[in-house]
């Protein structure tokens, strides 16, 4: 039942499509669309329920005429319905959407598209289903457009007897579609074309040629040939062109049997060949023999007409060169045909030899002497370029001997064109001879000078230049009688002497050669040697480039160690193989960071340069360009940074700093070494009264912070020499406070017995002595309790002469205090009292703070007036505790003077 329904649906769809086909313009298009409908029906008949195809497109691979209208149908599969229908179909040409006005929905399963003026060579038309905003490719068709075939023309054929009949033609305009060709071989009779109804009378091809193979190659002179071209758009048939087979016959090339010389006959070669086998019977032949000189690569052709009844033909080639190799080839043609056979394979042979008629071109390169006195001579030669050539050379014979000893001749034989001879320091004569089977060539001789031989410089100047694709070398000689020269040239980097080239020049002072002789961008050494007699003079050498280009690489800069405002840039020469010309100069480009680029140019022989006037503490970029005639090439850039300070700046800074440090070091060492002296000058030791052994201190004296912990190490006073009174560095009014009436302090010591100390007429009471000592005590009064010590002190203070009373001494004390300031202004000179015969000794204790005065005891001291009241006598105020700036007197501060 389902199958029946499918049939009904397909028939209905076919009827719908037929209505559209009735509107087609041409019958041809209607025919093709009927074929497509038939294919659709066949598909429907073969379909069943298991079909899973989404859609079909008709026609599937159409080929249409260029510029015509294309119409395609897309049929949906059954399983897409009812969710989708033909209204959901969209069409695309390649990747471009086709406008919807070109769509036509035939029914719910069929949609068509029409494309007018289709001009693509080949394109793809695609059928998509669009549903819920998504596109799904269903099926596509490849469409080709082209042209119907043109009528074939220019039919031509070649006939190989009993092998093949091959024809070719031209098809005209390219159709861009698959085109088939059919070649017909017809018979012509009475001007009419008769198509034989036999197999093998035609052949098919898709190209512009076709062949009939044996045995379908019968011979006839009444054939005509016709070509038909056809494709889907049409067909074209050419006229039948009559072609006689004897006119188009072509042979296989003949076979050369031999090419050889004839013994004893010069300049001749005999050639023998065999006719082709497969040729038309009773046809005459014409042949031609080509012989090519392998030495000069020139060729000539000789026509030959073989005898019709003979299969083998011979020919003698005359007028050839002696000892020269030739290559021979032959081709033939039928007398009725227009096609020559191909050339046969070449065969080579040489003519009869003769002895070389020219001597070899001989030259040498002499290396320096070895340690044993021997030297290497590189001998080389070449054959002269002349015609005819000397033939096949079998070898070369080298003979050499000392110039002064011809009997010591030596000989070497070689097949090379070079040899190394090891000769001693003598002059030698060398000769070279080439030989072959017919004889020897003339000798080429050369003289090798001795090691101590001096040759004069005949060549004065040499210059090279190019003109009109030629290299010209010119020179000047100082001796006009020299008429022969040798020009030698070789690459500058070439180390093998055998790679050198040379040429002999006669009766000229210039040499011309093609620029192709030299390689471009390569440095050559060119030397000119004068020849006079059998001697070779001293050469004159120059270097040259035939063509230059800029260097392959630039120099690499070496910045070294920069300074503050300058730096030395160094570089190495570019290797010779990368110069490509003569370096004319070097240019140093340098640029400060963020600044303008500067440059300096130097000569090619300068390989370092000092850049000056640079900015201090600045980064620079530098590169060097090497320049020749063709241009310049820069090396890799390098960076450097100038210093903030140079050596001079560092020296100017270091010297003051160093001197300052040295001064401080010397000062420190001096302080260390003179520590005690400085301490005594700047910080003198102040005597401690607590250490005195002359008195006993009260118990509360230990409370004085200046006396705590002080003990005396020396308990003797026998070393006392001076007793001095220290005066404070106070103003005068302060000094008066220090002097008090001794009666204020007598009450404390009333129980002390006085003793009369008589010296002459004067007496000093013990009590007065004690008071004087008491008033001079530090911090608090002290008493000399030991009678022995007191007597010793007094005995040292009072000589055996008369001593004035203490009151007189006190008056003198005030007088001496007034004079002490004057003595200080006189830079510490010793006090000279007008009435004293003794000199006072100055004690430097407490410098700048207290003054000292000595008690000068002499018998010449003036006596104090008896009438002077005692009330004027004063005493030094006792030392008060915790009061700064008080002066005090100790026993060791007295200067003891002895009258004389």
Secondary structure by P-SEA (a helix, b strand, c coil): caaaaaaaaaaaaaaaaaaaaaacccaaaaaaaaaaaaaaaaaaaaccccccccccccccbbbbcccbbbbbbbbbccccccccccccbbbbcccccccccccccccccbbbbbbccccccbbbbbbbbbcccbbbbcbbbbbbbbbccccccccccccccccbbbbbbbbccccccbbbbbbbbbbbcccbbbbbcccccccccccccccccccccccccbbbbbbbbbcccccccccbbbbbccccccccbbbbcccccccccccbbbbbbbccccccccbbbbbbbbbbccccccbbbbbbbccccccbbbbbbccccccbbbbbbbbbbccccccccccccccccccccccccccccccccccccccccbbbbbbbbbbcccccccccccbbbbbbbccccccbbbbbbbccccbbbbbccbbbbbbbbbbcccccccbbbbbbbccccccccccccccccccccbbbbbbccccccccbbbbbbbbccccccccbbbbbbccccbbbbccccccccbbbbbbbbbbccccccbbbbbbbbcccccccbbbbbbbccccccbbbbbbbccccccccccccbbbbbbbcccbbbbbccccccccbbbbccccccbbbbbbbbbbccccccccbbbbbbbbcccaaaaaaaaaaaaaaaaaaaaaaaaaaaaaaaaaaaccccccccccccccccccccccccccccccccccccccccbbbbbbccccaaaaaaacccccccccccccbbbbbbccccbbbbaaaaaaaaaaacccbbbbcccaaaaaaaaaaaccccccccaaaaaaaaaaaaaaaaaaaaacccccccccccbbbbbbccccccbbbbbbccccccccccccccccccccccccccccccccccccccccccccc
